[in-house]
């Protein structure tokens, strides 16, 4: 039973970590209507104008 609980907790942790990573990737790579792409590096914003 202890092994089953440990496996379930690890599975839930891995699933949550994967979901957070996917969400963060979306935040990093989204494009805005002003035709700028915002890259978040070390919690700083760098705006790059698109040609």
matplotlib code that plots the C-alpha trace (Angstrom):
import matplotlib.pyplot as plt

x = [0.0, 2.9, 4.4, 1.1, 0.7, 4.3, 3.8, 0.5, 2.1, 5.1, 2.7, 0.6, 3.8, 5.1, 1.8, 1.6, 5.2, 4.5, 1.4, 3.3, 6.1, 3.6, 1.9, 5.2, 6.3, 3.0, 3.8, 7.3, 6.3, 3.0, 2.6, 0.8, -1.5, 1.1, 3.3, 5.8, 7.1, 7.9, 10.7, 10.9, 14.5, 15.4, 12.1, 13.0, 11.2, 12.9, 10.7, 11.7, 10.0, 9.0, 9.7]
y = [0.0, 2.4, 1.8, 2.5, 5.8, 6.8, 6.0, 8.0, 11.0, 10.9, 10.6, 13.6, 15.7, 14.8, 15.7, 19.1, 19.9, 19.0, 21.2, 24.1, 23.8, 23.8, 26.9, 28.7, 27.8, 29.4, 32.6, 32.7, 32.3, 34.1, 36.9, 40.1, 42.0, 44.8, 42.4, 42.0, 38.9, 38.9, 36.6, 36.2, 35.5, 35.4, 37.2, 40.1, 41.2, 41.7, 43.1, 42.3, 44.2, 42.0, 43.1]
z = [0.0, 0.8, -2.6, -4.3, -2.4, -3.2, -6.9, -7.0, -5.3, -7.7, -10.7, -9.5, -9.0, -12.4, -14.0, -12.3, -13.2, -16.8, -16.9, -15.4, -17.9, -20.8, -19.4, -19.0, -22.6, -23.8, -21.8, -23.2, -26.9, -27.2, -29.8, -29.2, -31.6, -31.8, -33.7, -30.9, -29.5, -25.8, -24.5, -20.8, -19.8, -16.1, -15.3, -17.5, -20.6, -23.9, -26.7, -30.2, -33.1, -36.0, -39.6]

ax = plt.figure().add_subplot(projection="3d")
ax.plot(x, y, z, "-o")
ax.set_aspect("equal")
plt.show()
